[in-house]
Amino acid sequence: MFNCIVLMISKILSSFIGIFKKNSGNVIGKIAMKLSPNIIKYFKIDCPVIAVTATNGKTTTNNLLSYIIKKNGKVAVSNTEGNNMETGIVTKLIKSSTITGKIKADFITLEVDESYVPRVFKKIRLDTLIVLDFFRDQLDRNGEEESLILKINEFLKDYKGNLILNNDDPNVARLGKSNPENKNVYYFSVDKYEYATKEEKEVGEGKFCPFDKTRLEYEYYQYSHIGKFKCPTCGYGDNDIFLKAINVDVKEGTFEVEEMSDKNIENDNFKEDTSDNNEDKENKKTITYKTLANSIYAIYNYTAALAFCKLYNLEAKEALTTFKLDNGRCEEIEVEGCKTIINLAKNPTGANVSLRILNEDSDEKDLLFVLNDNIADGFDVSWIWDINFNIQNVNRIITSGKRAYDIAIRIKTSGYDKEKIEAYLDLDEAVKSLYKTKGKKYVIANYTALQPTRKAIFEYKK
């Protein structure tokens, strides 16, 4: 009865906040958990619960899952706005439930902060966990990435649900061995693309085998430490691939999916249709997808989503063709005739892949880099020294944010012409300077800088 009252109060508060057209974020969850710390156990969930976790790519992948589910005519409850810690997840469940705590949906998909995976899913059932990648991020909050990996590894020792893992990240693939009794482990992979390299070009982690400490051997690197690797001693990395993307063309936004594994899918409610004849099965081996994305890391997100679709027998081709996440994740807008690409970069890998997209574009362009050091960003911005600023065809670089001068100095020390660097603490002034010349514009902003930067650009556009 008490939880019912807490839920009622929370829903009233949520409606009140909505009157003012404000997003309650995690506020409602904070209040509910203050009144009833285990309120999350009160929800009655009868559908599959899917979680997406990673350093980079959580929001895009979770939003894509929700989009695919809805395109299949099913109901999805999903924290598509982010808010990926426990209080944010509780807020979403409160908004989506009845007073009695029942959630009516076909699927619940949740973006979950890496450190909160064990905490949240010790309280509610988890059917499928998707792990995309692990990179160094917010060291003053998370510590080294190994500490996060070990937390999730400990949680997975007793987990027997579906586990979808990126086989091209040595930090992720190792989780497949957390519970030897779990037969529901599915690895996905992306084949070598045009800009893959023989040598590592950007800072990366996971250079050694987690089981025998031998240095890993790479056939190629896609970006950072993501690529085709193998331990020469124990063979770590040589896993049965459940789903693989091949023939990746990031310029055209196309790739094909090659279903490599005949592994039995032990999911009674969502088994694949096995009634097709052998000829039809052969025809289904490779499917071509066209997307609006133009980056290799987006292809990894999409491949993970397709592995989920294969497990639950969902159609995804139309959804991938039309899906677009307009919240600063490779968002494209036009301002005064200038094509502008906005992307989030909250750690070295995020910045490096953003600059990789910039370098893969042969057009002349200007760059705006906005850097803050608020609590949510992490006060320590030393990670900017791990960014590879070997940039090409960039006429000017404008910097802004609370650490505008720090990032300007970092760019200068990379060898870029200091006469072409402009630093502005005032974001509106930085945006004004960005558009004083014509041509293509790229914008990179870290976590708390992203939405203010988008707002400043849209305000300027008006």
C-alpha positions in Angstrom: 0.0 0.0 0.0 2.8 2.4 0.9 4.5 1.9 -2.5 1.2 2.6 -4.2 0.9 5.9 -2.3 4.5 6.8 -3.3 3.8 6.0 -6.9 0.7 8.1 -6.8 2.5 11.1 -5.4 5.3 10.7 -7.9 2.9 10.6 -10.8 1.1 13.7 -9.6 4.5 15.5 -9.3 5.5 14.3 -12.8 2.2 15.7 -14.3 2.7 19.0 -12.5 6.2 19.3 -13.9 4.9 18.4 -17.3 2.4 21.4 -17.2 5.4 23.7 -17.4 6.8 21.6 -20.3 9.8 20.6 -18.3 11.5 17.2 -18.5 11.5 15.7 -15.0 14.8 13.9 -15.8 15.7 12.0 -12.6 13.9 14.3 -10.1 10.8 12.1 -9.7 12.9 9.0 -9.3 15.0 10.8 -6.6 11.9 11.7 -4.7 10.3 8.3 -5.0 13.5 6.5 -3.9 13.9 8.9 -0.9 10.4 7.8 0.2 10.8 4.2 -0.7 14.5 3.1 -1.5 13.4 -0.1 -3.2 10.5 1.3 -5.1 11.9 -0.2 -8.3 11.0 -3.7 -7.0 7.3 -2.7 -6.9 6.9 -2.5 -10.7 5.1 -5.4 -12.3 6.9 -6.3 -15.6 5.7 -9.1 -17.8 7.7 -8.3 -21.0 11.4 -8.7 -21.9 13.7 -6.1 -20.3 16.7 -5.1 -22.5 19.6 -3.0 -21.3 22.3 -1.2 -23.3 25.5 -0.3 -21.6 28.9 1.1 -22.8 31.2 4.1 -22.5 30.1 5.4 -25.9 27.0 4.6 -28.0 24.4 3.8 -25.3 21.9 6.6 -26.2 22.1 6.0 -30.0 21.6 2.2 -29.6 18.9 2.4 -27.0 17.0 4.9 -29.1 17.4 2.7 -32.2 16.0 -0.3 -30.3 13.0 1.6 -29.3 12.5 2.9 -32.8 12.8 -0.6 -34.3 10.3 -2.0 -31.8 7.7 0.7 -32.6 8.3 0.2 -36.4 7.3 -3.4 -35.8 4.0 -2.3 -34.3 4.9 -3.1 -30.8 5.0 -1.0 -27.6 8.3 0.1 -26.2 9.0 1.7 -22.8 12.4 3.3 -23.1 14.5 6.1 -21.4 15.3 7.6 -24.8 16.1 11.0 -23.2 19.1 9.5 -21.4 18.8 9.7 -17.6 20.6 6.4 -17.4 21.3 6.1 -13.6 18.9 4.4 -11.2 16.9 7.5 -10.4 16.4 8.2 -14.1 15.3 4.7 -14.8 12.9 4.8 -11.8 11.5 8.0 -13.2 10.8 6.4 -16.6 9.1 3.4 -15.0 6.9 5.6 -12.8 5.8 7.6 -15.9 5.0 4.4 -17.8 3.2 2.4 -15.1 -0.3 2.3 -13.6 -0.9 3.2 -10.0 -0.5 -0.5 -9.1 3.0 -0.5 -10.7 2.0 -2.5 -13.8 3.9 -1.6 -17.0 2.0 -2.4 -20.2 4.6 -2.9 -23.0 6.0 -5.4 -25.4 9.5 -4.5 -24.5 11.4 -2.3 -22.0 14.7 -1.0 -23.3 17.0 0.9 -21.0 20.2 2.8 -21.5 22.1 2.1 -18.3 25.3 3.8 -17.0 28.0 1.1 -16.8 28.5 1.5 -13.0 24.7 1.1 -12.4 24.2 -2.2 -14.3 24.8 -4.4 -11.2 22.8 -2.0 -8.9 19.7 -1.8 -11.1 19.5 -5.4 -12.2 19.9 -6.9 -8.8 16.4 -5.5 -8.2 14.6 -6.1 -11.4 14.8 -8.9 -14.0 17.1 -8.5 -17.0 16.5 -10.6 -20.1 19.1 -9.2 -22.5 22.2 -7.1 -21.8 24.0 -5.4 -24.8 27.5 -4.3 -24.1 29.1 -2.1 -26.9 32.5 -0.9 -25.7 34.6 0.3 -22.8 36.9 3.3 -22.9 38.6 5.5 -20.4 36.0 8.1 -19.3 35.4 10.5 -16.4 38.3 9.1 -14.3 37.5 11.2 -11.3 34.0 9.6 -11.1 34.6 6.1 -12.6 38.3 5.5 -12.0 40.1 3.4 -14.6 37.8 1.4 -16.9 39.1 -1.9 -15.4 37.1 -1.2 -12.2 33.9 -0.9 -14.2 34.6 -4.0 -16.2 35.2 -6.0 -13.0 31.9 -4.8 -11.5 30.0 -5.9 -14.5 32.0 -9.2 -14.7 31.0 -9.9 -11.0 27.4 -9.3 -11.8 27.5 -11.6 -14.9 28.9 -14.5 -12.9 25.3 -15.4 -11.9 23.5 -14.0 -15.0 22.0 -16.5 -17.4 20.1 -14.2 -19.7 21.0 -13.1 -23.2 24.4 -11.4 -23.4 25.2 -9.5 -26.7 28.8 -8.5 -26.8 31.1 -6.6 -29.2 33.7 -9.2 -30.2 36.0 -6.4 -31.6 36.5 -4.8 -28.2 38.8 -7.0 -26.0 37.4 -5.3 -22.9 33.9 -6.4 -23.8 34.5 -9.8 -25.3 36.1 -11.0 -22.1 32.6 -10.7 -20.4 31.5 -13.8 -22.4 33.5 -15.9 -20.0 32.1 -14.5 -16.8 29.7 -17.3 -16.4 30.7 -20.5 -18.2 27.2 -21.9 -17.5 25.5 -19.2 -19.5 24.8 -20.6 -23.0 23.1 -17.4 -24.2 26.2 -15.4 -25.1 26.1 -13.8 -28.6 29.1 -12.0 -30.2 28.8 -9.4 -33.0 31.5 -8.0 -35.2 32.2 -5.5 -38.0 34.5 -6.4 -40.8 37.4 -4.2 -41.8 36.3 -0.9 -43.4 38.1 1.5 -45.7 39.9 3.6 -43.1 41.0 0.8 -40.8 44.7 0.8 -40.1 47.4 -1.8 -39.5 48.8 0.2 -36.5 46.9 1.8 -33.7 46.4 5.5 -34.6 44.6 6.7 -31.5 44.9 6.0 -27.8 43.4 2.7 -26.8 43.1 0.3 -23.9 42.9 -3.5 -23.5 46.3 -4.2 -25.1 46.9 -7.4 -23.2 44.9 -10.7 -22.9 42.9 -10.5 -19.6 43.5 -14.3 -19.1 47.2 -14.9 -19.6 48.5 -11.3 -19.9 50.0 -11.9 -23.4 50.1 -8.9 -25.7 47.2 -9.1 -28.1 47.9 -9.3 -31.9 45.7 -7.2 -34.2 45.0 -7.9 -37.8 43.6 -4.3 -38.1 42.3 -1.5 -36.0 38.9 0.2 -36.8 39.4 3.0 -34.2 41.1 3.2 -30.8 41.5 -0.4 -29.6 38.4 -1.7 -31.6 39.4 -4.1 -34.3 40.2 -7.7 -35.1 42.4 -9.1 -32.4 43.6 -12.4 -31.0 45.7 -13.7 -28.2 48.6 -15.7 -29.7 48.8 -17.9 -26.6 45.3 -18.8 -25.7 43.3 -17.8 -28.7 41.2 -15.2 -26.8 39.1 -13.3 -29.3 38.5 -16.2 -31.6 34.8 -16.6 -30.8 31.8 -17.9 -32.7 30.3 -14.8 -34.3 26.5 -14.6 -34.1 26.1 -11.6 -36.5 28.7 -9.7 -38.6 28.6 -6.5 -40.6 30.6 -6.6 -43.9 31.2 -4.4 -46.9 30.9 -1.3 -44.8 30.8 2.0 -46.8 30.6 4.9 -44.4 30.4 7.5 -47.2 27.3 5.9 -48.6 26.0 4.7 -45.2 25.6 1.1 -46.3 26.7 -2.2 -45.0 25.7 -5.8 -45.2 25.0 -8.3 -42.5 26.3 -11.8 -42.6 24.8 -14.2 -40.2 27.8 -16.3 -39.3 26.5 -18.5 -36.5 23.9 -21.3 -36.6 23.9 -21.2 -32.8 20.5 -22.2 -31.4 18.5 -19.3 -30.0 17.1 -20.5 -26.7 14.2 -18.0 -26.4 10.9 -19.8 -26.4 8.7 -16.7 -27.0 10.7 -15.3 -29.8 12.3 -18.2 -31.7 13.2 -17.6 -35.3 10.9 -19.0 -37.9 12.4 -22.3 -39.0 9.7 -23.2 -41.5 11.4 -21.7 -44.5 13.0 -24.1 -47.0 16.7 -24.3 -47.4 16.7 -22.0 -50.5 15.0 -19.2 -48.6 17.5 -19.6 -45.7 20.3 -19.2 -48.1 18.8 -16.0 -49.5 18.6 -14.6 -45.9 22.3 -15.1 -45.2 23.3 -11.6 -46.3 21.1 -8.5 -46.1 22.1 -5.0 -47.3 21.2 -2.0 -45.0 21.2 1.7 -45.9 21.4 4.2 -43.1 21.7 7.9 -42.5 24.9 7.3 -40.5 28.4 7.9 -41.8 30.8 6.7 -39.1 32.3 3.3 -38.3 31.2 3.5 -34.6 27.6 4.0 -35.7 27.8 0.8 -37.7 28.8 -1.0 -34.5 25.8 0.4 -32.7 23.5 -0.7 -35.6 25.1 -4.2 -35.7 24.4 -4.6 -32.0 20.8 -3.6 -32.6 20.5 -6.1 -35.4 21.8 -8.9 -33.1 18.9 -8.0 -30.8 16.5 -8.1 -33.7 17.7 -11.5 -34.6 17.2 -12.8 -31.1 13.6 -11.4 -30.9 12.6 -11.9 -34.6 12.1 -8.3 -35.4 12.3 -6.6 -38.8 14.8 -3.7 -38.9 15.5 -2.7 -42.5 13.0 0.1 -42.8 13.9 1.4 -39.3 17.6 1.6 -40.1 16.9 3.4 -43.3 14.9 6.2 -41.6 16.4 6.3 -38.0 18.0 9.6 -37.1 18.9 10.8 -33.6 18.8 14.6 -33.7 20.3 15.4 -30.3 23.9 16.1 -31.1 24.9 12.7 -32.1 26.2 13.3 -35.7 23.3 15.8 -36.0 23.2 17.7 -39.3 21.6 21.1 -39.7 22.0 24.0 -42.2 22.8 27.5 -40.9 23.0 30.3 -43.4 23.8 27.8 -46.2 26.5 26.1 -44.2 26.1 22.4 -43.6 26.8 21.9 -39.8 27.6 18.5 -38.2 27.3 18.5 -34.4 28.7 15.6 -32.3 29.2 14.7 -28.7 32.7 13.8 -27.5 33.0 13.2 -23.7 36.3 11.3 -23.7 39.4 10.8 -25.9 37.8 8.0 -28.0 34.7 10.1 -28.6 36.8 13.1 -29.7 39.0 10.9 -31.9 36.2 9.3 -33.8 34.6 12.7 -34.3 37.8 14.0 -35.8 38.0 10.8 -37.8 34.7 11.7 -39.4 36.0 15.2 -40.1 39.2 13.8 -41.7 37.2 11.3 -43.8 35.4 14.3 -45.3 37.6 15.8 -48.0 35.7 19.2 -48.1 37.2 22.4 -46.6 35.6 23.1 -43.2 35.8 25.0 -39.9 35.7 23.4 -36.5 34.2 24.6 -33.2 35.3 22.6 -30.1 33.5 23.3 -26.9 34.9 22.0 -23.6 33.4 22.2 -20.1 34.6 20.8 -16.7 31.4 20.5 -14.8 30.6 17.7 -12.4 28.9 15.6 -15.1 31.9 16.0 -17.3 34.5 15.2 -14.7 36.8 18.0 -13.4 39.9 16.4 -14.8 40.2 17.4 -18.5 43.7 15.9 -18.9 42.1 13.5 -21.4 42.3 16.1 -24.1 46.0 15.3 -24.4 45.0 11.9 -25.7 43.1 13.4 -28.6 44.8 12.9 -32.0 44.6 16.4 -33.6 46.2 15.3 -36.9 43.4 17.1 -38.7 43.0 17.8 -42.4 41.4 20.5 -44.6 40.4 22.6 -41.6 40.6 26.3 -42.2 39.9 27.6 -38.7 39.4 26.2 -35.3 37.2 28.1 -32.7 37.2 26.9 -29.1 34.8 27.7 -26.3 33.4 26.5 -23.0 34.8 26.8 -19.5 38.0 25.3 -20.7 38.2 27.2 -24.0 41.9 28.1 -23.5 42.9 24.6 -22.4 41.7 23.0 -25.6 43.1 25.9 -27.7 46.6 25.2 -26.2 46.2 21.5 -26.8 45.4 22.1 -30.5 48.3 24.6 -30.8 50.8 22.1 -29.4 49.6 19.5 -32.0 51.2 21.7 -34.6 48.1 23.4 -35.9 48.7 27.0 -37.0 48.1 29.2 -33.9 47.0 32.1 -36.1 44.0 30.0 -37.2 42.8 29.3 -33.6 40.2 31.6 -31.9 39.2 31.1 -28.3 36.0 32.5 -26.8 34.7 32.0 -23.2 31.4 33.3 -24.4 29.6 30.6 -26.4 27.4 33.0 -28.4 30.5 34.8 -29.6 32.1 31.6 -30.6 29.1 30.6 -32.7 29.0 34.0 -34.2 32.7 33.6 -35.2 32.1 30.1 -36.6 29.6 31.5 -39.2 31.5 34.6 -40.2 32.8 32.6 -43.1 31.0 30.2 -45.4 31.6 26.6 -45.9 31.0 23.3 -44.0 31.1 23.4 -40.2 31.9 20.7 -37.7 31.0 21.1 -34.0 32.4 18.9 -31.2 31.2 19.4 -27.6 31.6 17.5 -24.4 28.8 16.3 -22.2 27.4 19.5 -20.5 28.5 21.6 -23.4 26.5 19.8 -26.0 23.0 21.1 -25.4 24.0 24.7 -24.7 26.0 24.6 -27.9 23.1 23.2 -29.9 20.9 25.9 -28.3 23.3 28.7 -29.2 23.5 27.4 -32.8 19.8 27.2 -33.2 19.4 30.7 -31.6 21.9 32.1 -34.1 20.1 30.4 -36.9 16.9 32.3 -36.0 
